[in-house]
Amino acid sequence: MAETLENKALHLLGQVMSEEFGQNIVSLGMVKNITANEGQIDCILEFKDLDQRKNEKIINDAKNTLNEIPGVTKVNIITTHHRQNDSTQDQKNRPIEKTHNVGTNEIKYILAVASGKGGVGKSTIAVNLACAFKQLGYKTCLLDADIYGPSIPKMIGVQEKPLSDGKKIETIDRYGLSTMSMGYMVNDENPIIWRGLMVMKAINEMIEKVNWGKADIMVIDLPPGTGDVQLSLIQKIKISGSLIVTTPQDIALIDVVRGLKMFEKTQVPILGIIENMSYFLAPDTGKEYKLYGESKTKDVSEKYDYEVLANLPHDPLLMDQCDKGHPLTELVPDHKVSQIFLDLAEILMKKLKLEQLAKTN
């Protein structure tokens, strides 16, 4: 019951607008946390300054909106202040530095997020992981390399087309990420019916002609499978490490082995495996339910000597917000799923640094 009420509250707060910025308070990241218990909702809103009169309208609108939810008996709005002089926050919100050198040469680490098959939530993980790196203070790029089925534009709420002067293509910056996707170039309803050479030309342009600038890390959302696009992309740029995404289903795990073998043969370091939709957490009882039965992911990881880095739950809010263009890790950093992504980003950065150190030695 509590989780359902929290979800409903978050959705309704998406209708509360900030006149100053012309956007709703959810997409602006002002809603920092929502908890609900026995009809009482506690909501934390973060403002850039402490001008109570200036913020009063948003506070009242949020409170009135939440009070309209059936079953809600009390609403507490707690306000916090975004400290501009906080060095970590400054680093998180500082625009990514751009140079006029196109390509990925100024990016320190490149992380490939892959899956042997489609439908395992690879793109959802790539987007939220990129947001997690950014939350930790790293300048982050996000490349959607899924030419036939680009989903990143929808997941981050981008509809405009990138600017180009004919020599270079500018990234589209969203949520503090520098992003590029074939989905920016085509209409959502138009299928991309290309043969291999056209696909590789598109991949090359997104790597070589895009003004990525300087960044700490690039997250690449690879297409599912182990075909020509994946292999060519791996050979085209120097990938620092890879991550395999799977679900507990046996058919998904079969394809995990194919993905592991692909990266082994191309000598790309495999940092670990992510099991998505590991379980469903019942909002009323807190009980975990295995949606696909007992998982064999651990058996596969042990057999091939790779670590399972995270087990992500099947969370409706995570999927719902991606569908609405608001990555949960950016939207509600304190959410339990967001915390998993933040912890995962820290682990991956440590592994990437160790991989780099091993190569230099």
Summary of the structure (lengths in Angstrom):
residues: 361
radius of gyration: 21.1
end to end distance: 54.4
largest distance: 62.6
contacts: 1167
relative contact order: 0.14
helix: 38%
strand: 22%
